[in-house]
């Protein structure tokens, strides 16, 4: 009882919060605000779980750890989200972000990130497929601008030059990745023959693909 009474005396005030690692996205102002609103009590009585929860509510914070730092401080460890894409749920209007673990979170970013579109809960699958498709596009010198998954599990990929690839669904004898690989192997020859760039390419065929080339305001296959 005496020990508890001494711990509650105003002789052990908390004076500082020390951030253990440099932060990229979380600002000192946000850290200060969370500390002022969540840190209560002294060195012994502060509720570390409540403080941790307050910091984890900040944008860009994925996980937070809080420890006492003798004699008058708290040590704060923060794992920030690493954004890999923007996220738009297929039936919603709000645009959020997807981190490197495939988790959707709310934060603002000015980075040039690809857009993922899909049903709720599909962000991890889209991120995995995105990582598989990026190397396949390297021979073309292109990168995905957006990747969409429909409720029927069909894929659409828009490249950074505006070309739309209709990839369709994975099939037992023809996976999406295999069809894209076949396309990249011959795309240069196809465009050379057509003397024009395609704006839509349909890769849903098991043994080939169709190209729609826009000329003078009209589409041609």
Protein Blocks (a to p, Z undefined) as FASTA:
>chain_A
ZZmmmmmpcklccfbdcdfbdcfklcfklmmmmmmmmmgcjfklpcfklmmmmmmmpghi
abdcdddddfkbccddddddddfbdcddfkbcbdcdddfkopacddddfbdcddddddeh
ilmmmmmmmmmmmmmmmmnopacfbdcddfkopacdddfkopacdebjadfklcfklmmm
mmmmmmmmmmmmnopacfbdcfkbfkbccddddeehiacZZ
